[in-house]
Amino acid sequence: MRAPVIGYAGLTHLGLVSAVAAAAKGFRTAGYDPDAERVRSIAAGKLPVVEPDLDELAVKHRDKLAYSADPQVLRDCDLVYISTDVPTDDRGQSDLGGIVALIERVIPALNPQALLVVLCQVPPGFTRKLALAPDRLYYQVETLVFGRAVERAMQPERCIVGCADPAKPLPAPFRRFLGAFGCPILPMRYESAELAKISINCCLIASVTVANTLAELSEGIGADWSEVAPALRLDRRIGQYSYLAPGLGIAGGNLERDLATVLRLSQAVGSEAGAIQAFLDNSAHRRDWALRALHDEVFARKPDAAIGILGLAYKENTHSTKNSPSLALIRHLGPWAIRVYDPVVPASAAGHPRATGAKDALDVARGVDALAIMTPWPAFKTLRPSDIARARKGRTVLDPYRVLNGPAAAAAGLDYLTLGAPPLRARAGN
């Protein structure tokens, strides 16, 4: 039996990473996107997303990849994924218009035996309403994690598949493709699969909220959350892979979307969702940690202070700035001069009238009254606190993700603030 040919409609973050992963698993893969300029850029090797190992894999397996702005490129595919990113607004509401339009372009281009799989995240009830025979229509939960997208696409923990009838075996081409990833396959009804993705994210958010809440308490009582978290990971009921690192709320857009979806559906069916609203409230509170610290530590003493911002992306190893804590902070710094640097995101993304782009990470610290490390890029870990101390004008460093060594920063003459622990003050004599 020949290997199935796999197609991806939508070559934004999700589709492009998924297509390259399919090719890397040995499948002939076709990618379609209606944006001709995006297709030309990808075909020329200029990928519009930043992910570790993506560029290298795309080059290594280019003989198995074909890209086109014509949906007919999907004609020979046995399995076609709808894989465009889903935009969300500031309230976490998804705009499904692009997905619907893409599906309407793709269905006429399919061969009569091809299967259609919705891979992008949609609300429960979406897939069942599509105008395609149920035995050709499926939904699969995507596993995209920004900054780890290739790893997750190549080594998924499980494949969750929504079906019209989960008791029936999956078609042979679908089984063969999913089998190449060597993980459990979980068939279930469409709505269960659509809800499964939301449920996974809600559990992650619960862990994040617990960590953020108790890390903030640690700051006030003299505990250090980084000492507590390892004890929790050794508890089998919690586990070593739990999301226990405190952060600046939930960001990226997808988690917020799932909370908004649960609130909307709960209101529609009359269920109680107060815990979900509490997650959102806690996230908003934690996102302002850096702003509160700047007012307490810097602006109260020097109203005209200049601030250095390291990182604009919402997390490391990605170009995405959707709901970035860094940009959220910058929006509140309108009256103050700022210096910014990110290895991937241009300084213009700050959208700040008094922002100056720096040439590198250390250059951000030159002459500023406080430095805020808002994205934990690996490159920032090479910064030496002693170099920062020599370059800065003030001594406050906000490092929520513990990029720097806190005791070394204090020894270098810096006031070091991080999530989950009391401030470390500059040692006397510095």
C-alpha positions in Angstrom: 0.0 0.0 0.0 1.4 3.4 -1.0 1.9 6.0 1.7 -0.9 8.6 1.9 -0.3 12.1 0.5 -0.9 14.7 3.1 -2.2 18.3 2.5 -2.4 21.4 4.6 -4.6 24.3 3.8 -3.3 27.4 5.6 0.4 28.0 5.9 0.5 30.2 8.9 2.2 29.0 12.2 0.2 25.8 12.7 0.0 24.7 9.0 3.6 25.4 8.2 5.0 23.6 11.2 2.6 20.7 10.6 3.5 20.4 7.0 7.2 20.3 7.6 6.7 17.7 10.4 4.6 15.5 8.0 7.4 15.6 5.4 10.0 14.9 8.1 8.0 11.7 8.9 8.4 10.6 5.2 5.1 11.7 3.7 4.7 13.6 0.4 3.1 16.8 1.6 1.3 19.6 -0.2 0.7 23.1 1.3 -1.9 25.5 0.1 -2.4 29.1 1.2 -4.5 31.7 -0.7 -1.9 34.3 0.1 0.4 34.1 -2.9 3.1 36.3 -1.4 3.3 34.1 1.6 3.6 31.0 -0.6 6.4 32.6 -2.7 8.3 33.5 0.5 8.0 30.0 1.9 9.0 28.3 -1.4 12.0 30.6 -1.4 13.0 29.4 2.1 12.0 32.6 3.9 9.7 31.1 6.5 7.3 33.6 8.1 7.5 32.0 11.6 10.3 31.5 14.1 10.6 28.1 15.7 13.7 26.1 16.7 14.7 23.5 14.0 12.0 24.6 11.6 14.2 26.1 9.0 16.6 23.2 9.0 13.8 20.6 8.7 12.2 22.5 5.8 15.4 22.5 3.9 16.3 18.9 4.7 12.9 17.6 3.5 12.1 20.1 0.7 11.9 17.2 -1.9 8.7 16.0 -0.1 7.2 19.5 0.2 5.2 21.4 -2.5 3.6 24.8 -1.9 1.0 26.6 -3.9 -1.6 29.4 -3.8 -3.8 27.3 -6.0 -6.1 24.8 -4.1 -5.6 22.3 -6.9 -2.3 21.4 -5.3 -4.4 19.4 -2.9 -6.0 17.3 -5.6 -3.8 14.2 -5.1 -4.0 14.3 -1.3 -5.6 11.5 0.6 -5.9 13.6 3.8 -6.2 17.4 3.9 -5.9 19.4 7.1 -7.5 22.8 7.6 -4.6 24.3 9.4 -4.8 28.1 9.4 -4.2 30.1 12.6 -7.4 31.4 14.2 -7.2 35.1 15.2 -8.8 36.2 18.4 -9.9 39.7 19.6 -9.1 41.4 22.9 -12.0 39.5 24.6 -10.8 36.1 23.5 -13.4 35.7 20.8 -12.4 33.7 17.8 -12.9 35.0 14.3 -13.9 31.9 12.4 -14.6 33.7 9.1 -11.2 32.8 7.7 -11.6 29.1 8.5 -15.0 29.0 6.9 -13.7 30.8 3.7 -10.8 28.4 3.5 -12.9 25.3 3.8 -15.2 26.6 1.1 -12.2 27.0 -1.2 -10.7 23.6 -0.3 -13.8 21.2 -0.5 -14.2 21.7 -4.3 -10.5 20.9 -4.8 -10.6 17.6 -3.0 -10.6 14.3 -4.8 -13.8 12.2 -4.1 -12.1 9.9 -1.6 -10.1 12.5 0.3 -10.7 13.1 4.0 -10.9 16.6 5.5 -9.6 17.1 9.0 -10.1 20.4 10.8 -6.8 20.9 12.8 -7.2 24.5 13.8 -9.0 25.1 17.1 -12.8 25.7 16.8 -15.6 25.8 19.3 -17.7 22.7 20.1 -20.3 22.2 17.4 -18.3 23.7 14.5 -17.1 20.5 12.8 -20.5 18.7 12.7 -22.1 21.6 10.8 -19.7 21.4 7.9 -21.1 20.5 4.5 -19.2 17.2 3.9 -20.2 13.6 4.3 -19.5 12.5 7.9 -17.4 9.5 6.8 -15.0 12.0 5.2 -15.0 14.6 7.9 -12.8 14.7 11.1 -11.4 17.0 13.7 -8.0 16.6 15.3 -6.7 18.5 18.4 -3.7 20.5 17.5 -0.7 20.4 19.8 1.0 23.7 18.9 3.1 25.3 21.7 4.9 28.4 20.6 8.6 28.0 20.9 8.3 24.2 21.0 6.1 23.7 17.9 8.4 21.4 16.0 9.1 19.2 19.0 5.3 18.9 19.7 4.4 18.3 16.0 7.1 15.5 15.7 6.5 13.9 19.0 2.8 14.4 20.1 1.8 12.8 23.4 -1.5 11.5 21.8 -3.7 12.2 18.8 -7.2 13.1 19.7 -9.6 12.7 16.8 -13.2 13.8 16.5 -15.4 11.6 14.4 -19.1 11.3 13.4 -19.0 7.7 14.8 -16.0 7.1 17.1 -16.9 3.3 17.2 -15.9 2.9 13.6 -12.3 2.4 12.6 -10.5 5.4 11.1 -9.9 5.1 7.4 -6.7 3.4 6.4 -4.9 6.5 5.1 -5.7 8.4 8.3 -4.6 5.5 10.5 -1.3 5.1 8.6 -0.5 8.7 8.9 -1.2 9.0 12.6 0.6 5.7 13.2 3.8 7.3 12.0 3.9 9.4 15.2 4.0 6.4 17.5 1.5 7.7 20.1 -2.0 6.7 21.4 -4.9 7.6 19.1 -8.1 8.6 20.9 -11.2 8.7 18.7 -14.3 10.4 20.2 -17.3 12.4 18.9 -16.7 15.7 17.3 -17.9 17.8 20.2 -15.8 15.8 22.8 -12.6 16.3 20.7 -13.4 20.0 20.3 -14.0 20.3 24.1 -10.9 18.2 24.9 -8.5 20.9 23.6 -10.3 23.5 25.8 -10.2 21.1 28.7 -6.5 20.6 28.4 -5.9 24.3 28.4 -8.2 24.9 31.4 -6.2 22.4 33.4 -2.9 24.1 32.4 -4.4 27.5 33.4 -5.4 26.0 36.7 -1.8 25.0 37.4 -0.5 28.4 36.3 -3.0 30.2 38.5 -2.1 28.1 41.5 1.6 28.8 40.9 1.0 32.5 40.4 -1.1 32.9 43.5 1.3 31.0 45.8 4.4 32.6 44.2 2.9 36.1 45.0 2.3 34.9 48.6 5.9 33.7 48.7 7.1 37.2 47.8 5.3 38.7 50.8 6.1 36.1 53.5 9.8 35.5 52.8 9.4 32.1 51.1 11.0 31.2 47.7 8.6 29.5 45.3 11.5 27.9 43.4 12.2 25.9 46.6 8.5 24.8 46.9 7.9 23.8 43.3 10.3 20.8 43.3 8.4 19.3 46.3 5.1 19.5 44.3 6.7 17.8 41.2 7.6 14.8 43.3 3.9 14.4 44.4 2.4 11.8 42.0 -0.9 13.6 42.1 0.7 16.7 40.7 3.7 15.4 38.7 7.1 16.4 37.3 5.6 18.0 34.2 3.2 20.3 35.9 3.1 24.0 35.0 4.5 25.4 38.3 6.7 28.2 37.1 5.1 31.5 38.0 4.6 33.9 35.1 3.0 37.2 34.1 -0.5 35.9 33.6 -1.6 33.8 30.6 -0.6 35.1 27.2 -0.4 34.1 23.6 -4.2 34.4 22.9 -5.1 30.7 22.7 -5.6 30.1 26.4 -7.6 33.3 26.8 -9.8 32.2 23.9 -10.6 28.9 25.6 -11.6 30.6 28.9 -13.8 33.0 26.9 -15.4 30.0 25.1 -16.1 28.2 28.4 -17.7 31.3 29.9 -19.8 31.8 26.8 -21.0 28.1 26.6 -21.6 28.0 30.3 -23.8 31.1 30.1 -25.7 29.5 27.2 -26.4 26.2 29.0 -26.8 27.7 32.5 -23.8 26.0 34.1 -21.6 27.7 36.8 -18.2 28.8 35.7 -17.0 31.1 38.5 -13.6 29.4 38.7 -13.0 30.2 35.0 -13.7 33.9 35.7 -11.3 33.7 38.6 -8.6 32.4 36.3 -9.0 35.5 34.2 -9.0 37.9 37.1 -5.9 36.3 38.5 -4.1 36.6 35.1 -4.9 40.3 34.8 -3.6 40.9 38.3 -0.3 39.0 37.7 0.3 40.6 34.3 0.7 44.0 36.1 3.4 42.7 38.4 6.2 44.6 36.6 4.2 47.8 36.4 3.5 47.7 40.1 7.1 47.0 40.8 8.3 49.9 38.6 5.9 52.3 40.4 7.0 51.1 43.9 10.8 50.8 43.2 11.5 53.5 40.6 8.8 56.1 39.7 8.0 56.9 43.3 11.6 58.1 43.7 12.3 59.3 40.1 9.2 60.4 38.1 11.2 61.0 34.9 13.0 57.6 35.0 14.1 55.8 31.7 13.3 52.1 31.5 15.0 49.3 29.6 12.9 46.5 28.2 14.4 43.2 27.2 12.1 41.1 25.1 8.9 41.9 23.1 7.7 38.4 22.1 5.2 36.9 24.4 7.6 34.0 25.2 11.0 32.8 24.1 11.8 31.1 20.8 8.8 32.7 18.9 8.1 35.8 17.0 4.5 36.1 18.3 3.5 39.1 20.4 -0.1 38.2 20.9 -1.1 39.3 24.4 2.6 39.8 25.2 3.2 40.8 28.9 6.0 43.0 27.6 3.8 45.0 25.2 1.1 45.2 28.0 3.7 46.8 30.2 4.9 49.2 27.5 1.3 50.4 26.9 1.3 51.7 30.5 4.7 53.5 30.1 3.5 56.2 27.7 5.0 59.2 29.6 8.4 57.5 30.1 11.4 57.0 27.8 12.2 53.4 27.1 14.9 51.4 25.4 13.9 48.0 23.9 15.5 45.0 22.3 14.3 41.5 21.2 16.3 39.0 19.1 13.4 38.5 16.7 10.7 41.2 17.1 11.6 44.6 15.8 11.6 47.6 18.1 8.8 49.2 16.1 6.5 46.6 17.5 6.6 48.4 20.9 4.3 51.1 19.4 5.6 53.6 21.9 6.2 57.3 21.1 9.4 57.5 23.2 10.9 54.0 22.4 14.4 53.7 21.2 15.7 50.4 19.7 19.0 49.1 21.2 21.6 47.3 19.1 21.9 44.3 21.5 20.7 43.1 25.0 23.4 44.9 27.0 22.9 48.1 25.1 19.3 48.2 26.5 20.8 48.7 30.0 22.9 51.7 29.0 21.8 54.8 30.9 18.4 53.5 32.1 17.1 53.7 35.7 15.6 50.2 35.6 15.8 47.1 33.5 12.9 44.7 32.9 13.6 41.3 31.4 10.2 40.6 30.0 10.9 37.6 27.7 13.2 34.8 28.9 15.2 34.4 25.6 18.1 32.0 26.0 20.5 34.6 24.7 19.7 36.9 27.7 21.1 34.2 30.1 24.6 35.1 28.9 24.3 38.6 30.3 26.5 39.2 33.3 25.1 41.2 36.2 28.4 43.0 36.6 28.2 44.3 33.0 24.6 45.4 33.6 25.6 47.2 36.8 28.3 49.1 34.9 26.0 50.1 32.1 22.9 51.2 34.0 22.2 54.5 35.7 19.7 53.1 38.3 20.1 49.7 40.1 16.6 48.1 39.7 16.3 44.9 37.7 13.0 43.2 37.2 13.5 39.6 36.2 10.2 37.7 36.5 11.5 34.5 34.8 14.8 34.3 36.7 17.0 34.7 33.6 19.8 36.2 35.7 21.4 34.8 38.9 19.7 36.7 41.6 22.5 36.6 44.3 25.1 37.5 41.6 23.0 40.5 40.6 22.8 41.7 44.3 26.5 41.2 44.6 27.0 43.4 41.6 25.1 46.2 43.2 21.7 45.6 41.7 18.3 45.5 43.4 16.9 42.2 42.0 13.1 41.5 41.9 11.7 38.3 40.6 8.4 36.3 40.9 8.0 34.1 43.8 10.6 35.5 46.2 11.4 38.6 48.2 13.6 41.2 46.6 17.4 40.8 46.8 18.9 44.2 47.6 22.2 45.5 46.4 24.9 44.5 48.9 26.5 47.2 50.9 29.5 48.8 49.3 28.2 48.5 45.7 
